[in-house]
Amino acid sequence: MAVGSKDLVSANLRGLDDDRLVDELRKAKEELFNLRFQSATGQLDNHGRLRAVRKDIARIYTELRERELGIGQSPSASAEEESA
């Protein structure tokens, strides 16, 4: 992931299926853990990255919750509606 997380904007997240979103969430949480560890040991160079990763995690959780509530749709559900 790049600083600023241009690859995890809401429009791109809507195009991912649920399994891919969970995988991205896992990667983001691992990165946040590593960044916190670096911060605690004084090795972190870019402190703004902590905030960016936390926001990425929030975006992913928001998209998953929207799908759970039926507000947002997964790409597979959209494709099924178009074919019907």
ChimeraX attribute file (.defattr): number of C-alpha atoms within 10 A of each C-alpha:
attribute: neighborCount
match mode: 1-to-1
recipient: residues
	/A:1	11
	/A:2	10
	/A:3	12
	/A:4	15
	/A:5	13
	/A:6	11
	/A:7	13
	/A:8	19
	/A:9	13
	/A:10	14
	/A:11	9
	/A:12	10
	/A:13	20
	/A:14	19
	/A:15	15
	/A:16	16
	/A:17	15
	/A:18	18
	/A:19	9
	/A:20	12
	/A:21	18
	/A:22	15
	/A:23	11
	/A:24	18
	/A:25	18
	/A:26	13
	/A:27	14
	/A:28	20
	/A:29	16
	/A:30	13
	/A:31	17
	/A:32	19
	/A:33	13
	/A:34	14
	/A:35	20
	/A:36	16
	/A:37	13
	/A:38	14
	/A:39	15
	/A:40	10
	/A:41	9
	/A:42	9
	/A:43	11
	/A:44	16
	/A:45	10
	/A:46	10
	/A:47	12
	/A:48	11
	/A:49	18
	/A:50	19
	/A:51	12
	/A:52	17
	/A:53	23
	/A:54	14
	/A:55	16
	/A:56	23
	/A:57	19
	/A:58	13
	/A:59	17
	/A:60	21
	/A:61	15
	/A:62	14
	/A:63	20
	/A:64	22
	/A:65	13
	/A:66	14
	/A:67	15
	/A:68	12
	/A:69	9
	/A:70	10
	/A:71	10
	/A:72	16
	/A:73	19
	/A:74	19
	/A:75	14
	/A:76	12
	/A:77	11
	/A:78	12
	/A:79	11
	/A:80	9
	/A:81	8
	/A:82	7
	/A:83	6
	/A:84	5
